[in-house]
Amino acid sequence: MMRKELGRTLAAALCLCALAAASPARASDERERIQRLVDVLKSQLAIPQPVHVAIVQTNPKLFSVAPVEHDGGTFLLSVEEDFAEALSDVELKAAVAHELGHVWIYTHFPYLQTEELANDIASRVISRDTLAPLYDKVWKKAAAE
């Protein structure tokens, strides 16, 4: 009897551990997926600066990129986990290309940051038409919050 109870307790504990580990593993997989995409698009846009990906629980901008303080020339792309997971591969590529457009602008013309210019840079590696469904999801998420 005691052995049976111990077995149930152990099984429940293993299930809880598996659930707790699933979220960090999922975020790690998503980070690696996005990092690979960043690296490919950086190469296509001739951006030599390092751009690292961070998956975060919340990001008011959903996707955003910024220079890393005290690490000259390195950028951090912060991505809201749930939003990224809801994007198709095409939409994810458009979002990353747009953010890398900001990196390109920052490294060439730092005082000319605009969304339109970031889209122009992104359109070097994606079809501009792929931005429309992405923006639709961004606006719907913003309206829901």
C-alpha positions as CSV (number, residue, x, y, z in Angstrom):
1,M,0.0,0.0,0.0
2,M,2.7,2.4,1.0
3,R,4.7,1.5,-2.2
4,K,1.6,2.3,-4.3
5,E,1.1,5.7,-2.6
6,L,4.8,6.5,-3.1
7,G,4.6,5.6,-6.7
8,R,1.6,7.9,-7.2
9,T,3.4,10.7,-5.4
10,L,6.5,10.2,-7.5
11,A,4.4,10.2,-10.7
12,A,2.6,13.4,-9.8
13,A,5.9,15.0,-8.9
14,L,7.4,14.0,-12.3
15,C,4.4,15.4,-14.1
16,L,4.8,18.7,-12.3
17,C,8.5,18.9,-13.1
18,A,7.8,18.1,-16.7
19,L,5.2,21.0,-16.9
20,A,7.6,23.4,-15.1
21,A,10.4,22.5,-17.5
22,A,8.2,22.8,-20.6
23,S,7.9,26.6,-20.6
24,P,11.6,27.3,-20.4
25,A,12.3,24.6,-23.0
26,R,9.7,26.1,-25.3
27,A,11.2,29.6,-24.9
28,S,14.7,28.2,-25.5
29,D,13.5,26.5,-28.7
30,E,11.8,29.7,-29.9
31,R,14.8,31.8,-29.1
32,E,17.1,29.4,-31.1
33,R,14.6,29.4,-34.0
34,I,14.5,33.2,-34.0
35,Q,18.3,33.5,-33.6
36,R,18.9,31.4,-36.6
37,L,16.5,33.6,-38.6
38,V,18.3,36.7,-37.3
39,D,21.7,35.3,-38.4
40,V,20.5,34.5,-41.9
41,L,18.8,37.9,-42.4
42,K,21.7,39.8,-40.9
43,S,24.0,38.2,-43.5
44,Q,21.6,39.1,-46.3
45,L,21.4,42.7,-45.0
46,A,25.2,42.9,-44.5
47,I,24.8,43.7,-40.8
48,P,28.1,42.7,-39.1
49,Q,27.1,43.7,-35.6
50,P,26.0,40.9,-33.2
51,V,22.2,40.7,-32.6
52,H,21.2,38.5,-29.7
53,V,17.6,37.3,-29.1
54,A,15.8,37.3,-25.8
55,I,12.4,35.8,-25.3
56,V,10.4,37.7,-22.8
57,Q,7.0,37.2,-21.2
58,T,5.9,40.7,-22.0
59,N,7.1,43.4,-24.3
60,P,4.9,46.4,-24.9
61,K,6.1,46.6,-28.4
62,L,5.9,42.8,-28.9
63,F,9.2,42.9,-30.9
64,S,11.9,45.5,-30.3
65,V,15.6,45.9,-30.8
66,A,18.0,48.2,-28.9
67,P,21.8,48.6,-28.5
68,V,23.2,46.7,-25.5
69,E,24.6,49.2,-23.0
70,H,28.3,48.9,-22.3
71,D,28.7,46.4,-25.2
72,G,29.4,48.7,-28.1
73,G,28.0,47.5,-31.4
74,T,25.8,44.6,-29.9
75,F,22.1,44.7,-30.2
76,L,19.3,42.8,-28.3
77,L,16.1,41.8,-30.0
78,S,13.4,41.3,-27.3
79,V,10.5,39.2,-28.4
80,E,7.3,38.5,-26.6
81,E,7.0,34.8,-26.4
82,D,3.2,34.3,-26.9
83,F,3.1,36.8,-29.8
84,A,6.0,35.2,-31.6
85,E,4.5,31.7,-31.3
86,A,1.3,33.0,-32.9
87,L,3.1,34.1,-36.0
88,S,3.5,32.1,-39.2
89,D,7.0,31.6,-40.5
90,V,6.4,34.3,-43.1
91,E,5.2,36.8,-40.4
92,L,8.1,36.0,-38.1
93,K,10.5,36.6,-40.9
94,A,8.8,39.9,-41.6
95,A,9.0,41.0,-37.9
96,V,12.7,40.1,-37.6
97,A,13.5,41.8,-40.9
98,H,11.8,44.9,-39.8
99,E,13.7,45.0,-36.5
100,L,17.0,44.3,-38.3
101,G,16.0,47.3,-40.5
102,H,16.2,49.4,-37.3
103,V,19.7,47.9,-36.6
104,W,20.8,48.8,-40.1
105,I,19.5,52.3,-39.8
106,Y,21.1,52.7,-36.3
107,T,24.5,51.7,-37.7
108,H,24.3,53.8,-40.8
109,F,22.1,56.8,-40.0
110,P,21.2,56.7,-36.3
111,Y,19.2,59.9,-36.3
112,L,16.8,58.8,-39.1
113,Q,14.9,56.1,-37.2
114,T,11.4,55.7,-38.6
115,E,9.1,52.7,-39.0
116,E,8.8,53.4,-42.7
117,L,12.6,53.4,-43.2
118,A,12.8,50.1,-41.2
119,N,10.2,48.6,-43.6
120,D,12.2,49.9,-46.6
121,I,15.3,48.1,-45.3
122,A,13.3,45.0,-44.5
123,S,11.9,44.9,-48.0
124,R,15.4,44.1,-49.2
125,V,14.9,40.6,-47.8
126,I,11.1,40.1,-47.7
127,S,8.2,41.0,-49.8
128,R,6.7,44.3,-48.5
129,D,3.3,42.5,-48.8
130,T,4.3,40.2,-45.9
131,L,4.2,43.2,-43.5
132,A,0.5,43.7,-43.8
133,P,-0.7,40.5,-42.1
134,L,2.0,41.1,-39.4
135,Y,0.8,44.7,-38.7
136,D,-2.8,43.4,-38.6
137,K,-1.8,41.0,-35.8
138,V,0.1,43.7,-34.0
139,W,-2.9,46.1,-34.1
140,K,-5.3,43.4,-33.0
141,K,-3.1,42.5,-30.0
142,A,-2.7,46.2,-29.1
143,A,-6.5,46.7,-29.3
144,A,-7.1,43.7,-27.1
145,E,-4.9,45.1,-24.3
